[in-house]
């Protein structure tokens, strides 16, 4: 999934604020499920929710304003 980096995503140094990566990951997870025909909304209405109990990231290179990053999701 491609995500364009907007000004609002960045800190005063012009790089993506670290916590924003988690929102990108969640968006990619939701898109992955949608692509597989799984409705997150329908699951939630049935009482089935996905809870992230642990998240960890190693930052290899900063993403900057105006760039496009690629998030890959797999199971």
Protein Blocks (a to p, Z undefined) as FASTA:
>chain_A
ZZdddfklpcfkopacfklmmmmmmmmmmmmmmmnopafklmmmnopacddfbdcdddfb
dcdehiacdddddZZ
